[in-house]
């Protein structure tokens, strides 16, 4: 019994109990300090995360602003580039048109071979004989007289190059004369070029008549010379009427026969390369494909001119 009682006394002795209490008190007294440290560490981690999140948000905001600025800049640069390209394209187009017109000016010495990409010529009768062949055959003249006296009259009036005469195709004043050896200033094209015809002032809508009897070779719309009619008078002589209105008399088409003074159209404003000039008819005359001064062949020309050559 003594053996077992002593340990029990030892375990339950006041000294041991106090020691344990001190040990427990020491442990428990240390707990608040640990909690403070834990709280401090947690607060530091929270502040660190908060700073990281704030820095991330600010970084994203800065990136967004930079991205918007770059998009605005590139968009403005793109619009500016497109505008410059369009302007350069327009200048290139104008330069090309001016160059084409200038090329035609070089052709004006032998002149009229106008561009004709838009041919409004109604069906040409391929069976119509050349006027010179008609003159060469008396039998043909008789046949034409029986078929149509008007056509026979027109055919009989075909002249030779030496005897050809004509009348003014429109009543008006000559505002620009013929010149094939001296280049004159063109107000519309802003350059110097020969003028292989004459300009006769007349208001838009004024009737234009055939200068002499002949056969209509073609009726077309030229991109530079506007609405045009070309008449073959025989003997290698042709007359060309430019800057006409788009409204032609009925039946005015290739192959039609016209008499001197017969109305073939009206003065228009379709001639792009002379748009800066006053309303007028641009009239040309060629002999064997060479441009000549129409005034040398006109019988009713009074000599009244109002030509101004800018230089």
FENJO-V997725 format. One line per field, one symbol per residue. ss: DSSP state (~ for helix, > for strand, _ for the rest). psi: psi as a letter, one per 30 degrees, with the letter a starting at -180 (. if undefined). burial: # if it has 24 or more other C-alpha atoms within 12 Angstrom, else .. A space follows every 10 residues. Layout:
ss = ???
psi = ???
burial = ???
//
This chain:
ss = _~~~~~~~~~ ~__~~~~~~~ ~~~~~~~~~~ ~~~~~~~~~~ ~~~~~~~~~~ ~~~~~~~~~~ ~~~~~~~~~~ ~~~~~~~~~~ ~~~~~~~~~~ ~~~~~~~~~~ ~~~~~~~___ _______>__ __________ ~~~~~__~~~ ~~~~~~~_~~ ~~~~~~____ _____>____ ___>>>__>> >>>>>>____ >>>>>__>>> >_____>>>_ ___>>>>>>> >>___>>>>> >>>>__>>>> >>>>______ ______>>__ __>>>>>___ _~~~_____> >>>>>>>__> >>_~~~_>__ ____>_____ _
psi = eeefeeeeee egkeeeeeee eeeeeeeeff eeeeeeeeee eeeeeeeeee eeeeeeeeee eeeeeeeeee eeeeeeeeee eeeeeeeeee eeeeeeeeee eeeeeeffeg cjilkhfijg klkkjffklk eeeeffjeee eeeeeeejee eeeeeffkll efgklllkfk jakjfklkkg fkklkjeefh aklljhakkj kklkfkkklk flkakkelkl jkfefaklkk kkglggkkkk jlhllfjllk gjlkfkkllk fkkfalkahf jeghffllkl kjklkkjhgk kljffffkfg kfgjlhkjjk .
burial = .......... .......... .......... .......... .......... .......... .......... .......... .......... .......... ##.##..### ####...... #........# ##.##....# #..#...... ##.######. ...####### ########## ...#.#..#. .######### ####.##### ########## ##.####### ########## ########.. .######### .######### ####..#### #######..# #######... .......... .
//
